[in-house]
Amino acid sequence: MKRDLITVDVKTNSLRDAETALRHALGAYKNPRVVALTAVGPNWWQWSSRMQLLAAIEFDD
């Protein structure tokens, strides 16, 4: 089992869009499991227009 840390940039603050973007990013891994997930705004003044997800994942070889 390998581990990786991925970031996903979402150009909106919609959680549905964030979920879609995260699922798309996880598609590159075989059997991924999200171990930890957090969302941060790139800048304080951009918080209402975009978000960045940081996910710690485990996946199979």
C-alpha distance matrix in Angstrom:
0.0 3.8 6.9 10.3 13.8 16.0 19.8 21.9 25.6 27.7 31.4 32.6 32.1 31.6 28.7 28.7 28.5 25.6 23.7 24.5 23.4 20.1 19.4 20.6 18.3 15.2 16.5 15.2 11.5 10.2 10.0 9.9 10.5 12.9 12.7 15.9 18.6 22.0 24.8 27.3 30.3 30.6 34.2 36.3 38.8 36.2 34.6 36.6 35.8 32.1 28.9 25.6 22.3 19.6 16.2 13.1 10.2 6.6 5.7 4.9 6.2
3.8 0.0 3.8 6.9 10.6 13.0 16.8 19.2 22.8 25.3 28.9 30.3 30.0 29.9 27.2 27.5 26.8 23.9 22.4 23.1 21.5 18.3 18.2 19.0 16.1 13.6 15.3 13.5 10.2 10.2 10.8 9.6 10.5 12.1 12.0 14.6 17.0 20.0 22.6 24.7 27.6 27.6 31.2 33.5 35.9 33.4 32.0 34.3 33.3 29.6 26.3 22.9 19.9 17.0 14.0 10.9 8.4 5.6 5.5 6.2 6.7
6.9 3.8 0.0 3.8 7.1 9.9 13.6 16.3 19.9 22.4 26.1 27.4 27.0 27.2 24.5 25.2 24.4 21.2 20.1 21.2 19.4 16.1 16.7 17.6 14.5 12.4 14.9 13.3 10.4 11.5 11.7 9.3 9.5 9.9 9.4 11.4 13.7 16.4 19.1 21.1 24.1 24.1 27.6 29.8 32.4 29.9 28.5 30.9 30.2 26.4 23.1 19.6 16.5 13.5 10.6 7.3 5.7 4.4 6.3 8.8 9.9
10.3 6.9 3.8 0.0 3.8 6.4 10.1 13.0 16.5 19.3 22.8 24.4 24.2 24.7 22.4 23.2 22.0 18.8 18.2 19.1 16.8 13.8 15.0 15.5 12.0 10.7 13.5 11.8 9.9 12.1 12.8 9.9 10.4 9.8 10.1 11.0 12.2 14.5 16.7 18.3 21.0 20.7 24.3 26.8 29.2 26.7 25.5 28.0 27.0 23.2 20.0 16.4 13.7 10.6 8.4 6.0 5.4 6.5 8.1 11.1 11.9
13.8 10.6 7.1 3.8 0.0 3.8 7.0 10.3 13.6 16.4 19.9 21.5 21.2 22.0 20.0 21.2 19.9 16.4 16.5 17.7 15.1 12.2 14.4 14.9 11.3 11.0 14.3 13.1 11.9 14.6 15.0 11.6 11.6 9.7 9.9 9.5 9.9 11.4 13.3 14.7 17.3 17.0 20.6 23.0 25.5 23.0 21.9 24.5 23.7 19.9 16.6 12.9 10.4 7.2 5.8 4.6 6.2 8.9 11.1 14.4 15.5
16.0 13.0 9.9 6.4 3.8 0.0 3.8 6.7 10.1 13.0 16.5 18.2 18.4 19.1 17.4 18.4 16.7 13.4 13.8 14.6 11.7 9.3 11.7 11.8 8.2 8.8 12.1 11.2 11.0 14.4 15.0 11.6 12.1 10.2 11.5 10.7 9.8 10.9 11.9 13.2 15.4 15.0 18.8 21.4 23.4 20.6 19.7 22.0 20.7 16.9 13.9 10.3 8.1 5.9 5.4 6.5 7.7 10.8 12.2 15.6 16.7
19.8 16.8 13.6 10.1 7.0 3.8 0.0 3.8 6.6 9.7 13.0 14.9 15.2 16.4 15.2 16.5 14.5 11.3 12.6 13.5 10.2 8.7 11.9 11.8 8.6 10.5 13.6 13.2 13.9 17.3 17.8 14.4 14.7 12.2 13.6 11.9 9.8 9.8 9.5 10.3 12.0 11.5 15.3 17.9 19.7 16.9 16.1 18.4 17.1 13.3 10.4 6.8 5.5 4.6 6.4 9.0 10.8 14.2 15.7 19.1 20.3
21.9 19.2 16.3 13.0 10.3 6.7 3.8 0.0 3.8 6.3 9.8 11.7 12.4 13.4 12.5 13.5 11.0 8.2 10.0 10.3 6.8 6.4 9.9 9.4 7.2 9.9 12.6 12.9 14.3 17.8 18.2 15.0 15.5 13.1 15.3 13.6 10.8 10.6 9.3 10.4 11.4 11.3 15.0 17.5 18.7 15.4 14.7 16.4 14.6 10.8 8.5 5.6 5.0 6.6 8.2 11.5 12.7 16.1 17.1 20.4 21.8
25.6 22.8 19.9 16.5 13.6 10.1 6.6 3.8 0.0 3.8 6.5 9.0 10.4 12.1 12.3 13.4 10.4 8.4 11.3 11.4 7.9 9.0 12.4 11.6 10.1 13.3 15.5 16.0 17.8 21.3 21.8 18.7 19.1 16.6 18.6 16.5 13.4 12.2 9.8 9.8 9.5 9.0 12.5 15.1 15.7 12.2 12.1 13.6 11.4 7.7 6.3 4.6 6.5 9.0 11.5 14.9 16.4 19.9 20.9 24.2 25.4
27.7 25.3 22.4 19.3 16.4 13.0 9.7 6.3 3.8 0.0 3.8 5.5 7.3 8.5 9.4 10.4 7.2 6.0 9.5 9.5 6.9 9.0 12.1 11.6 11.4 14.3 16.3 17.5 19.4 22.6 22.8 19.9 20.1 17.6 19.8 17.7 14.2 12.9 10.0 10.5 9.7 10.3 13.1 15.0 15.1 11.4 10.9 11.4 9.0 5.7 5.3 5.9 7.7 11.1 13.3 17.0 18.2 21.7 22.7 25.9 27.5
31.4 28.9 26.1 22.8 19.9 16.5 13.0 9.8 6.5 3.8 0.0 3.8 7.1 8.8 11.1 11.9 8.6 8.7 12.3 11.9 9.8 12.5 15.3 14.4 14.6 17.8 19.3 20.5 22.8 26.0 26.3 23.5 23.8 21.3 23.6 21.3 17.7 16.0 12.7 12.4 10.5 10.7 12.7 14.4 13.6 9.8 10.2 9.9 6.6 4.5 6.6 8.5 11.1 14.5 17.0 20.6 22.0 25.5 26.3 29.5 31.0
32.6 30.3 27.4 24.4 21.5 18.2 14.9 11.7 9.0 5.5 3.8 0.0 3.8 5.5 8.5 9.7 7.2 7.9 11.5 11.7 10.7 13.1 15.8 15.7 16.3 19.0 20.7 22.4 24.3 27.3 27.1 24.3 24.1 21.4 23.6 21.1 17.4 15.6 12.1 12.2 10.4 11.8 13.4 14.1 13.2 9.7 9.0 7.6 5.1 4.2 6.5 9.5 11.6 15.4 17.6 21.4 22.9 26.4 27.4 30.8 32.6
32.1 30.0 27.0 24.2 21.2 18.4 15.2 12.4 10.4 7.3 7.1 3.8 0.0 3.8 6.3 8.8 7.7 7.5 10.8 12.3 11.8 13.3 16.1 16.8 17.3 19.4 21.6 23.5 24.9 27.7 26.9 23.9 23.2 20.2 22.0 19.3 15.5 13.4 10.0 10.4 9.2 11.8 13.1 13.0 12.8 9.8 7.6 6.3 5.9 5.1 5.9 9.2 10.8 14.5 16.7 20.4 22.1 25.7 27.2 30.6 32.8
31.6 29.9 27.2 24.7 22.0 19.1 16.4 13.4 12.1 8.5 8.8 5.5 3.8 0.0 3.8 5.4 5.3 6.3 8.8 10.1 10.7 12.4 14.4 15.5 16.7 18.5 20.3 22.7 24.1 26.5 25.5 22.8 22.1 19.5 21.7 19.5 15.8 14.5 11.7 13.1 12.7 15.2 16.8 16.8 16.5 13.5 11.4 9.7 9.1 8.5 8.9 11.5 12.0 15.7 17.2 20.8 22.0 25.3 26.5 29.8 32.2
28.7 27.2 24.5 22.4 20.0 17.4 15.2 12.5 12.3 9.4 11.1 8.5 6.3 3.8 0.0 3.8 5.4 4.8 6.1 8.6 9.7 10.3 12.1 14.1 15.1 16.2 18.3 21.0 21.8 23.9 22.6 19.9 18.8 16.3 18.4 16.4 13.0 12.2 10.2 12.7 13.3 16.1 18.1 18.2 18.7 15.8 13.2 12.3 12.2 10.6 9.6 11.2 10.6 13.9 14.7 18.2 19.1 22.3 23.6 26.9 29.5
28.7 27.5 25.2 23.2 21.2 18.4 16.5 13.5 13.4 10.4 11.9 9.7 8.8 5.4 3.8 0.0 3.8 5.4 5.1 6.3 8.7 9.9 10.6 12.4 14.4 15.4 16.7 19.8 20.9 22.8 21.5 19.3 18.8 16.9 19.6 18.2 15.1 15.1 13.4 15.9 16.4 18.8 21.1 21.4 21.6 18.4 16.2 15.0 14.2 12.7 12.2 13.5 12.7 16.0 16.2 19.5 19.8 22.6 23.3 26.3 28.9
28.5 26.8 24.4 22.0 19.9 16.7 14.5 11.0 10.4 7.2 8.6 7.2 7.7 5.3 5.4 3.8 0.0 3.8 5.4 5.1 6.1 8.6 9.9 10.5 12.4 14.2 15.5 18.1 19.8 22.2 21.5 19.2 19.2 17.3 20.1 18.6 15.3 15.0 12.9 14.8 14.9 16.6 19.1 20.0 19.9 16.4 14.9 13.9 12.2 10.4 10.3 11.5 11.3 14.8 15.5 19.1 19.4 22.4 23.0 26.0 28.2
25.6 23.9 21.2 18.8 16.4 13.4 11.3 8.2 8.4 6.0 8.7 7.9 7.5 6.3 4.8 5.4 3.8 0.0 3.8 5.4 5.1 6.1 8.6 9.8 10.6 12.2 14.3 16.6 17.8 20.4 19.6 16.8 16.5 14.1 16.7 15.0 11.6 11.3 9.4 11.8 12.5 14.4 17.2 18.2 18.8 15.4 13.6 13.5 12.3 9.6 8.1 8.5 7.7 11.1 11.9 15.5 16.1 19.4 20.3 23.6 25.9
23.7 22.4 20.1 18.2 16.5 13.8 12.6 10.0 11.3 9.5 12.3 11.5 10.8 8.8 6.1 5.1 5.4 3.8 0.0 3.8 5.5 5.1 6.1 8.5 9.9 10.5 12.3 15.2 16.0 18.0 16.8 14.4 14.0 12.2 15.2 14.2 11.3 12.2 11.4 14.4 15.8 17.7 20.7 21.7 22.5 19.2 17.1 17.0 16.0 13.4 11.7 11.5 9.6 12.2 11.7 14.9 14.8 17.6 18.3 21.4 23.9
24.5 23.1 21.2 19.1 17.7 14.6 13.5 10.3 11.4 9.5 11.9 11.7 12.3 10.1 8.6 6.3 5.1 5.4 3.8 0.0 3.8 5.5 5.2 6.2 8.7 9.9 10.7 13.7 15.3 17.4 16.8 14.9 15.5 14.3 17.7 17.1 14.4 15.4 14.3 16.8 17.7 19.1 22.1 23.5 23.8 20.3 18.8 18.4 16.7 14.2 13.2 13.0 11.7 14.3 13.8 16.9 16.3 18.9 18.8 21.5 23.7
23.4 21.5 19.4 16.8 15.1 11.7 10.2 6.8 7.9 6.9 9.8 10.7 11.8 10.7 9.7 8.7 6.1 5.1 5.5 3.8 0.0 3.8 5.5 5.1 6.3 8.7 10.0 12.2 14.1 16.8 16.8 14.5 15.3 13.8 17.0 16.1 13.4 14.0 12.7 14.8 15.5 16.3 19.6 21.4 21.9 18.2 17.2 17.4 15.3 12.3 11.1 10.3 9.3 11.8 11.9 15.1 14.9 17.8 17.9 20.8 22.6
20.1 18.3 16.1 13.8 12.2 9.3 8.7 6.4 9.0 9.0 12.5 13.1 13.3 12.4 10.3 9.9 8.6 6.1 5.1 5.5 3.8 0.0 3.8 5.3 5.1 6.1 8.7 10.8 11.7 14.4 14.0 11.2 11.7 10.0 13.3 12.6 10.2 11.6 11.3 14.0 15.6 16.6 20.1 21.9 23.0 19.6 18.1 18.8 17.3 14.0 11.8 10.2 7.8 9.5 8.7 11.6 11.3 14.2 14.6 17.8 19.9
19.4 18.2 16.7 15.0 14.4 11.7 11.9 9.9 12.4 12.1 15.3 15.8 16.1 14.4 12.1 10.6 9.9 8.6 6.1 5.2 5.5 3.8 0.0 3.8 5.5 5.1 6.3 9.4 10.3 12.3 11.7 9.8 10.9 10.5 14.2 14.5 12.7 14.8 14.8 17.7 19.3 20.4 23.9 25.6 26.6 23.1 21.6 22.0 20.4 17.3 15.4 13.9 11.6 12.9 11.3 13.5 12.1 14.1 13.7 16.4 18.6
20.6 19.0 17.6 15.5 14.9 11.8 11.8 9.4 11.6 11.6 14.4 15.7 16.8 15.5 14.1 12.4 10.5 9.8 8.5 6.2 5.1 5.3 3.8 0.0 3.8 5.5 5.2 7.8 10.0 12.6 13.1 11.6 13.6 13.3 16.9 17.1 15.3 16.9 16.5 18.8 19.9 20.3 23.8 26.0 26.6 22.9 22.0 22.4 20.2 17.2 15.8 14.2 12.6 14.0 12.9 15.2 13.8 15.8 14.9 17.3 18.8
18.3 16.1 14.5 12.0 11.3 8.2 8.6 7.2 10.1 11.4 14.6 16.3 17.3 16.7 15.1 14.4 12.4 10.6 9.9 8.7 6.3 5.1 5.5 3.8 0.0 3.8 5.4 6.3 8.2 11.5 12.5 10.3 12.2 11.6 14.9 15.0 13.4 15.1 15.0 17.1 18.4 18.5 22.2 24.6 25.6 22.1 21.3 22.4 20.3 16.9 15.0 12.6 10.8 11.3 10.3 12.3 11.2 13.4 12.8 15.5 16.8
15.2 13.6 12.4 10.7 11.0 8.8 10.5 9.9 13.3 14.3 17.8 19.0 19.4 18.5 16.2 15.4 14.2 12.2 10.5 9.9 8.7 6.1 5.1 5.5 3.8 0.0 3.8 5.4 5.6 8.4 8.7 6.5 8.8 9.1 12.5 13.5 12.7 15.2 16.0 18.6 20.6 21.0 24.7 26.9 28.3 24.9 23.7 24.8 23.1 19.6 17.3 14.8 12.2 12.1 9.8 10.9 8.8 10.4 9.5 12.2 14.0
16.5 15.3 14.9 13.5 14.3 12.1 13.6 12.6 15.5 16.3 19.3 20.7 21.6 20.3 18.3 16.7 15.5 14.3 12.3 10.7 10.0 8.7 6.3 5.2 5.4 3.8 0.0 3.8 5.4 7.6 8.7 8.2 11.2 12.4 15.9 17.2 16.5 18.9 19.4 22.0 23.6 23.8 27.5 29.9 30.9 27.3 26.3 27.1 25.1 21.8 20.0 17.8 15.5 15.7 13.6 14.6 12.1 12.9 11.0 12.6 14.0
15.2 13.5 13.3 11.8 13.1 11.2 13.2 12.9 16.0 17.5 20.5 22.4 23.5 22.7 21.0 19.8 18.1 16.6 15.2 13.7 12.2 10.8 9.4 7.8 6.3 5.4 3.8 0.0 3.8 6.9 9.5 8.9 12.3 13.5 16.6 18.0 17.6 19.9 20.6 22.7 24.3 24.0 27.8 30.4 31.6 28.1 27.5 28.6 26.5 23.0 21.1 18.4 16.4 15.9 14.0 14.4 12.0 12.4 10.2 11.5 11.9
11.5 10.2 10.4 9.9 11.9 11.0 13.9 14.3 17.8 19.4 22.8 24.3 24.9 24.1 21.8 20.9 19.8 17.8 16.0 15.3 14.1 11.7 10.3 10.0 8.2 5.6 5.4 3.8 0.0 3.8 6.3 5.8 9.5 11.3 14.1 16.1 16.4 19.3 20.6 23.0 25.1 25.2 29.0 31.4 33.0 29.7 28.7 30.0 28.3 24.7 22.3 19.4 16.8 15.7 13.0 12.6 9.5 9.1 6.5 7.8 8.8
10.2 10.2 11.5 12.1 14.6 14.4 17.3 17.8 21.3 22.6 26.0 27.3 27.7 26.5 23.9 22.8 22.2 20.4 18.0 17.4 16.8 14.4 12.3 12.6 11.5 8.4 7.6 6.9 3.8 0.0 3.8 5.7 9.4 12.3 14.9 17.5 18.4 21.6 23.3 26.0 28.3 28.6 32.4 34.7 36.3 33.0 31.8 33.0 31.5 27.9 25.5 22.7 19.8 18.6 15.5 14.6 11.0 9.4 5.9 5.6 7.0
10.0 10.8 11.7 12.8 15.0 15.0 17.8 18.2 21.8 22.8 26.3 27.1 26.9 25.5 22.6 21.5 21.5 19.6 16.8 16.8 16.8 14.0 11.7 13.1 12.5 8.7 8.7 9.5 6.3 3.8 0.0 3.8 6.7 10.2 12.7 15.7 16.9 20.4 22.4 25.4 28.0 28.8 32.5 34.4 36.2 33.0 31.3 32.5 31.3 27.8 25.2 22.6 19.3 18.2 14.8 13.8 10.1 8.3 5.5 5.9 8.9
9.9 9.6 9.3 9.9 11.6 11.6 14.4 15.0 18.7 19.9 23.5 24.3 23.9 22.8 19.9 19.3 19.2 16.8 14.4 14.9 14.5 11.2 9.8 11.6 10.3 6.5 8.2 8.9 5.8 5.7 3.8 0.0 3.8 6.6 9.4 12.1 13.1 16.6 18.7 21.7 24.4 25.2 28.9 30.8 32.7 29.6 27.9 29.2 28.2 24.7 21.8 19.1 15.8 14.5 11.0 10.1 6.4 5.7 4.4 7.1 10.2
10.5 10.5 9.5 10.4 11.6 12.1 14.7 15.5 19.1 20.1 23.8 24.1 23.2 22.1 18.8 18.8 19.2 16.5 14.0 15.5 15.3 11.7 10.9 13.6 12.2 8.8 11.2 12.3 9.5 9.4 6.7 3.8 0.0 3.8 6.2 9.2 10.8 14.5 17.1 20.4 23.4 24.7 28.2 29.7 31.9 29.1 26.9 28.3 27.8 24.3 21.2 18.7 15.0 13.5 9.8 8.6 5.5 5.2 6.2 9.3 12.7
12.9 12.1 9.9 9.8 9.7 10.2 12.2 13.1 16.6 17.6 21.3 21.4 20.2 19.5 16.3 16.9 17.3 14.1 12.2 14.3 13.8 10.0 10.5 13.3 11.6 9.1 12.4 13.5 11.3 12.3 10.2 6.6 3.8 0.0 3.8 5.8 7.0 10.8 13.5 16.7 19.9 21.4 24.7 26.1 28.4 25.8 23.5 25.0 24.7 21.3 18.0 15.5 11.7 10.2 6.6 6.0 4.5 6.6 8.8 12.4 15.5
12.7 12.0 9.4 10.1 9.9 11.5 13.6 15.3 18.6 19.8 23.6 23.6 22.0 21.7 18.4 19.6 20.1 16.7 15.2 17.7 17.0 13.3 14.2 16.9 14.9 12.5 15.9 16.6 14.1 14.9 12.7 9.4 6.2 3.8 0.0 3.8 7.0 10.5 13.9 17.0 20.5 22.0 25.1 26.3 29.0 26.7 24.3 26.2 26.3 23.0 19.4 16.8 13.1 10.8 7.4 5.5 5.3 6.9 10.2 13.6 16.7
15.9 14.6 11.4 11.0 9.5 10.7 11.9 13.6 16.5 17.7 21.3 21.1 19.3 19.5 16.4 18.2 18.6 15.0 14.2 17.1 16.1 12.6 14.5 17.1 15.0 13.5 17.2 18.0 16.1 17.5 15.7 12.1 9.2 5.8 3.8 0.0 3.8 6.9 10.5 13.4 17.1 18.8 21.7 22.7 25.5 23.4 20.9 23.0 23.4 20.1 16.4 14.0 10.4 8.2 5.7 5.1 7.1 9.9 13.2 16.9 19.6
18.6 17.0 13.7 12.2 9.9 9.8 9.8 10.8 13.4 14.2 17.7 17.4 15.5 15.8 13.0 15.1 15.3 11.6 11.3 14.4 13.4 10.2 12.7 15.3 13.4 12.7 16.5 17.6 16.4 18.4 16.9 13.1 10.8 7.0 7.0 3.8 0.0 3.8 7.0 10.2 13.7 15.7 18.6 19.6 22.1 19.9 17.3 19.3 19.6 16.4 12.7 10.6 7.0 5.8 4.5 6.5 8.8 12.2 15.1 18.8 21.5
22.0 20.0 16.4 14.5 11.4 10.9 9.8 10.6 12.2 12.9 16.0 15.6 13.4 14.5 12.2 15.1 15.0 11.3 12.2 15.4 14.0 11.6 14.8 16.9 15.1 15.2 18.9 19.9 19.3 21.6 20.4 16.6 14.5 10.8 10.5 6.9 3.8 0.0 3.8 6.7 10.4 12.6 15.2 15.9 18.7 16.7 14.0 16.3 17.0 13.9 10.2 8.4 5.8 5.4 6.6 9.1 12.0 15.6 18.5 22.2 24.7
24.8 22.6 19.1 16.7 13.3 11.9 9.5 9.3 9.8 10.0 12.7 12.1 10.0 11.7 10.2 13.4 12.9 9.4 11.4 14.3 12.7 11.3 14.8 16.5 15.0 16.0 19.4 20.6 20.6 23.3 22.4 18.7 17.1 13.5 13.9 10.5 7.0 3.8 0.0 3.8 6.9 9.6 12.2 12.8 15.2 13.1 10.4 12.6 13.2 10.2 6.6 5.6 4.5 6.2 8.7 11.9 14.7 18.4 20.9 24.7 26.9
27.3 24.7 21.1 18.3 14.7 13.2 10.3 10.4 9.8 10.5 12.4 12.2 10.4 13.1 12.7 15.9 14.8 11.8 14.4 16.8 14.8 14.0 17.7 18.8 17.1 18.6 22.0 22.7 23.0 26.0 25.4 21.7 20.4 16.7 17.0 13.4 10.2 6.7 3.8 0.0 3.8 6.4 8.6 9.4 12.1 10.3 8.0 11.1 11.9 9.1 5.8 5.3 6.4 7.8 11.2 14.2 17.3 21.0 23.5 27.3 29.2
30.3 27.6 24.1 21.0 17.3 15.4 12.0 11.4 9.5 9.7 10.5 10.4 9.2 12.7 13.3 16.4 14.9 12.5 15.8 17.7 15.5 15.6 19.3 19.9 18.4 20.6 23.6 24.3 25.1 28.3 28.0 24.4 23.4 19.9 20.5 17.1 13.7 10.4 6.9 3.8 0.0 3.8 5.4 6.4 8.6 6.6 4.9 8.4 8.9 6.7 4.7 5.8 8.7 10.7 14.3 17.5 20.4 24.1 26.4 30.1 31.8
30.6 27.6 24.1 20.7 17.0 15.0 11.5 11.3 9.0 10.3 10.7 11.8 11.8 15.2 16.1 18.8 16.6 14.4 17.7 19.1 16.3 16.6 20.4 20.3 18.5 21.0 23.8 24.0 25.2 28.6 28.8 25.2 24.7 21.4 22.0 18.8 15.7 12.6 9.6 6.4 3.8 0.0 3.8 6.9 8.6 6.7 7.1 10.5 10.1 7.7 6.6 6.6 9.9 11.4 15.2 18.2 21.1 24.8 26.8 30.4 31.7
34.2 31.2 27.6 24.3 20.6 18.8 15.3 15.0 12.5 13.1 12.7 13.4 13.1 16.8 18.1 21.1 19.1 17.2 20.7 22.1 19.6 20.1 23.9 23.8 22.2 24.7 27.5 27.8 29.0 32.4 32.5 28.9 28.2 24.7 25.1 21.7 18.6 15.2 12.2 8.6 5.4 3.8 0.0 3.8 5.5 5.2 6.4 9.9 10.2 9.2 9.1 10.1 13.4 14.9 18.7 21.5 24.6 28.3 30.5 34.1 35.4
36.3 33.5 29.8 26.8 23.0 21.4 17.9 17.5 15.1 15.0 14.4 14.1 13.0 16.8 18.2 21.4 20.0 18.2 21.7 23.5 21.4 21.9 25.6 26.0 24.6 26.9 29.9 30.4 31.4 34.7 34.4 30.8 29.7 26.1 26.3 22.7 19.6 15.9 12.8 9.4 6.4 6.9 3.8 0.0 3.8 5.5 5.5 8.6 10.2 10.3 10.3 12.1 15.1 16.8 20.4 23.3 26.5 30.2 32.6 36.3 37.9
38.8 35.9 32.4 29.2 25.5 23.4 19.7 18.7 15.7 15.1 13.6 13.2 12.8 16.5 18.7 21.6 19.9 18.8 22.5 23.8 21.9 23.0 26.6 26.6 25.6 28.3 30.9 31.6 33.0 36.3 36.2 32.7 31.9 28.4 29.0 25.5 22.1 18.7 15.2 12.1 8.6 8.6 5.5 3.8 0.0 3.8 5.7 7.4 8.5 9.8 11.2 13.6 17.0 19.2 22.8 26.0 28.9 32.7 34.8 38.4 40.0
36.2 33.4 29.9 26.7 23.0 20.6 16.9 15.4 12.2 11.4 9.8 9.7 9.8 13.5 15.8 18.4 16.4 15.4 19.2 20.3 18.2 19.6 23.1 22.9 22.1 24.9 27.3 28.1 29.7 33.0 33.0 29.6 29.1 25.8 26.7 23.4 19.9 16.7 13.1 10.3 6.6 6.7 5.2 5.5 3.8 0.0 3.8 5.6 5.4 6.1 8.0 10.6 14.2 16.8 20.3 23.6 26.3 30.0 31.9 35.5 37.0
34.6 32.0 28.5 25.5 21.9 19.7 16.1 14.7 12.1 10.9 10.2 9.0 7.6 11.4 13.2 16.2 14.9 13.6 17.1 18.8 17.2 18.1 21.6 22.0 21.3 23.7 26.3 27.5 28.7 31.8 31.3 27.9 26.9 23.5 24.3 20.9 17.3 14.0 10.4 8.0 4.9 7.1 6.4 5.5 5.7 3.8 0.0 3.8 5.6 5.7 6.4 9.5 12.4 15.1 18.4 21.8 24.5 28.2 30.3 34.0 35.8
36.6 34.3 30.9 28.0 24.5 22.0 18.4 16.4 13.6 11.4 9.9 7.6 6.3 9.7 12.3 15.0 13.9 13.5 17.0 18.4 17.4 18.8 22.0 22.4 22.4 24.8 27.1 28.6 30.0 33.0 32.5 29.2 28.3 25.0 26.2 23.0 19.3 16.3 12.6 11.1 8.4 10.5 9.9 8.6 7.4 5.6 3.8 0.0 3.8 6.1 8.1 11.7 14.4 17.6 20.6 24.1 26.5 30.2 32.0 35.7 37.7
35.8 33.3 30.2 27.0 23.7 20.7 17.1 14.6 11.4 9.0 6.6 5.1 5.9 9.1 12.2 14.2 12.2 12.3 16.0 16.7 15.3 17.3 20.4 20.2 20.3 23.1 25.1 26.5 28.3 31.5 31.3 28.2 27.8 24.7 26.3 23.4 19.6 17.0 13.2 11.9 8.9 10.1 10.2 10.2 8.5 5.4 5.6 3.8 0.0 3.8 7.3 10.8 13.8 17.2 20.1 23.8 25.9 29.6 31.0 34.5 36.2
32.1 29.6 26.4 23.2 19.9 16.9 13.3 10.8 7.7 5.7 4.5 4.2 5.1 8.5 10.6 12.7 10.4 9.6 13.4 14.2 12.3 14.0 17.3 17.2 16.9 19.6 21.8 23.0 24.7 27.9 27.8 24.7 24.3 21.3 23.0 20.1 16.4 13.9 10.2 9.1 6.7 7.7 9.2 10.3 9.8 6.1 5.7 6.1 3.8 0.0 3.8 7.1 10.2 13.5 16.5 20.2 22.2 25.9 27.4 30.8 32.5
28.9 26.3 23.1 20.0 16.6 13.9 10.4 8.5 6.3 5.3 6.6 6.5 5.9 8.9 9.6 12.2 10.3 8.1 11.7 13.2 11.1 11.8 15.4 15.8 15.0 17.3 20.0 21.1 22.3 25.5 25.2 21.8 21.2 18.0 19.4 16.4 12.7 10.2 6.6 5.8 4.7 6.6 9.1 10.3 11.2 8.0 6.4 8.1 7.3 3.8 0.0 3.8 6.6 9.9 13.0 16.6 18.8 22.6 24.3 27.9 29.7
25.6 22.9 19.6 16.4 12.9 10.3 6.8 5.6 4.6 5.9 8.5 9.5 9.2 11.5 11.2 13.5 11.5 8.5 11.5 13.0 10.3 10.2 13.9 14.2 12.6 14.8 17.8 18.4 19.4 22.7 22.6 19.1 18.7 15.5 16.8 14.0 10.6 8.4 5.6 5.3 5.8 6.6 10.1 12.1 13.6 10.6 9.5 11.7 10.8 7.1 3.8 0.0 3.8 6.6 9.9 13.4 15.7 19.4 21.2 24.8 26.5
22.3 19.9 16.5 13.7 10.4 8.1 5.5 5.0 6.5 7.7 11.1 11.6 10.8 12.0 10.6 12.7 11.3 7.7 9.6 11.7 9.3 7.8 11.6 12.6 10.8 12.2 15.5 16.4 16.8 19.8 19.3 15.8 15.0 11.7 13.1 10.4 7.0 5.8 4.5 6.4 8.7 9.9 13.4 15.1 17.0 14.2 12.4 14.4 13.8 10.2 6.6 3.8 0.0 3.8 6.4 10.0 12.2 16.0 17.9 21.6 23.6
19.6 17.0 13.5 10.6 7.2 5.9 4.6 6.6 9.0 11.1 14.5 15.4 14.5 15.7 13.9 16.0 14.8 11.1 12.2 14.3 11.8 9.5 12.9 14.0 11.3 12.1 15.7 15.9 15.7 18.6 18.2 14.5 13.5 10.2 10.8 8.2 5.8 5.4 6.2 7.8 10.7 11.4 14.9 16.8 19.2 16.8 15.1 17.6 17.2 13.5 9.9 6.6 3.8 0.0 3.8 6.9 9.7 13.5 15.9 19.6 21.4
16.2 14.0 10.6 8.4 5.8 5.4 6.4 8.2 11.5 13.3 17.0 17.6 16.7 17.2 14.7 16.2 15.5 11.9 11.7 13.8 11.9 8.7 11.3 12.9 10.3 9.8 13.6 14.0 13.0 15.5 14.8 11.0 9.8 6.6 7.4 5.7 4.5 6.6 8.7 11.2 14.3 15.2 18.7 20.4 22.8 20.3 18.4 20.6 20.1 16.5 13.0 9.9 6.4 3.8 0.0 3.8 6.1 9.9 12.4 16.2 18.3
13.1 10.9 7.3 6.0 4.6 6.5 9.0 11.5 14.9 17.0 20.6 21.4 20.4 20.8 18.2 19.5 19.1 15.5 14.9 16.9 15.1 11.6 13.5 15.2 12.3 10.9 14.6 14.4 12.6 14.6 13.8 10.1 8.6 6.0 5.5 5.1 6.5 9.1 11.9 14.2 17.5 18.2 21.5 23.3 26.0 23.6 21.8 24.1 23.8 20.2 16.6 13.4 10.0 6.9 3.8 0.0 3.8 7.1 10.3 13.9 16.1
10.2 8.4 5.7 5.4 6.2 7.7 10.8 12.7 16.4 18.2 22.0 22.9 22.1 22.0 19.1 19.8 19.4 16.1 14.8 16.3 14.9 11.3 12.1 13.8 11.2 8.8 12.1 12.0 9.5 11.0 10.1 6.4 5.5 4.5 5.3 7.1 8.8 12.0 14.7 17.3 20.4 21.1 24.6 26.5 28.9 26.3 24.5 26.5 25.9 22.2 18.8 15.7 12.2 9.7 6.1 3.8 0.0 3.8 6.6 10.3 12.8
6.6 5.6 4.4 6.5 8.9 10.8 14.2 16.1 19.9 21.7 25.5 26.4 25.7 25.3 22.3 22.6 22.4 19.4 17.6 18.9 17.8 14.2 14.1 15.8 13.4 10.4 12.9 12.4 9.1 9.4 8.3 5.7 5.2 6.6 6.9 9.9 12.2 15.6 18.4 21.0 24.1 24.8 28.3 30.2 32.7 30.0 28.2 30.2 29.6 25.9 22.6 19.4 16.0 13.5 9.9 7.1 3.8 0.0 3.8 7.2 9.8
5.7 5.5 6.3 8.1 11.1 12.2 15.7 17.1 20.9 22.7 26.3 27.4 27.2 26.5 23.6 23.3 23.0 20.3 18.3 18.8 17.9 14.6 13.7 14.9 12.8 9.5 11.0 10.2 6.5 5.9 5.5 4.4 6.2 8.8 10.2 13.2 15.1 18.5 20.9 23.5 26.4 26.8 30.5 32.6 34.8 31.9 30.3 32.0 31.0 27.4 24.3 21.2 17.9 15.9 12.4 10.3 6.6 3.8 0.0 3.8 6.7
4.9 6.2 8.8 11.1 14.4 15.6 19.1 20.4 24.2 25.9 29.5 30.8 30.6 29.8 26.9 26.3 26.0 23.6 21.4 21.5 20.8 17.8 16.4 17.3 15.5 12.2 12.6 11.5 7.8 5.6 5.9 7.1 9.3 12.4 13.6 16.9 18.8 22.2 24.7 27.3 30.1 30.4 34.1 36.3 38.4 35.5 34.0 35.7 34.5 30.8 27.9 24.8 21.6 19.6 16.2 13.9 10.3 7.2 3.8 0.0 3.8
6.2 6.7 9.9 11.9 15.5 16.7 20.3 21.8 25.4 27.5 31.0 32.6 32.8 32.2 29.5 28.9 28.2 25.9 23.9 23.7 22.6 19.9 18.6 18.8 16.8 14.0 14.0 11.9 8.8 7.0 8.9 10.2 12.7 15.5 16.7 19.6 21.5 24.7 26.9 29.2 31.8 31.7 35.4 37.9 40.0 37.0 35.8 37.7 36.2 32.5 29.7 26.5 23.6 21.4 18.3 16.1 12.8 9.8 6.7 3.8 0.0
